Amino acid sequence: MHRLAVFASGNGSNFQAIAEAVQSGELPAEVVLVVCDKKQAYVIDRAESFGIETFVASPKDYGNKQAYEQAILEQCQARHVDMIILAGYMRLIGPTLLTAYRNKIINLHPSLLPSFPGLNAIEQAVQAGVKVTGVTVHYVDEGMDTGPIIAQEPVRIYDNDSLADIEARIHQAEHQLYPKTIANLLEKGDIHHDKKACID
C-alpha cells in the first residue's frame, strides 16, 4: 500500500477529496501525514476528522528553507512516505525534498499549464479573456508550475460567469481529476519513473 503525505496551506478541499477517495477504495493508498505551513489552516481540522497525523510548522520557525524542509523530510521518512501530494501548498519545493523525492512529488494547478502559472491563476485566465481554462496535474521540479504535465481537464468560461462560478467549476474538476490521476500513477508505478533516464 502506497503511503502518501499531503501538503496544504489552506482550506484543504482537495485533501478532503483525496481522503474520501482513499476511504471509498477508489484510491488504493493511505494518507499517513498532512504537512501544513499555516497554523490556523482549516485543512488541519479536516485531517483530524480523518484521524490523520499532521505536521504543522512555519518556515519562520527555522533558520532557513533547508532546515525547514529537512524537518519535513524527517517527518515523511519516519512514516515511510513514498509519494508527496501538493494540494494547495503555497510554497515552492526546494532541493532538500526534491532530491529525496525526485519524480515522486505532484501538484495540482488551477489552469491549463503552461498558461497562467503561479498565483491567482483563475483571475489571470479571466483577465486574459480566455473561453477555456482548466486544471493540471504535474510533476514538481525546481520551477514555478514548470514540471512535466501528467493530466489536464478543461473547464469552460461563460460570458455571464462570476469569478465564484468559475472557481466552483474549477474545484469540481480538481476534486474529480486529482484522486483519479494519483490512482492511475500508483497503478502504473509511474512515480518511480525517472523521465531524464529515458532521454539519455
JOKAUR-V646983 format. One line per field, one symbol per residue. burial: # if it has 24 or more other ideal C-beta (glycine too) atoms within 12 Angstrom, else .. Layout:
burial: ???
This chain:
burial: .##################.##....#.##########..#.##.##..#.######.#........##.###.##..#.##############.###.##############.###...##.###...#..#########...#.#######.#.#........##.###.###########.##...##.........
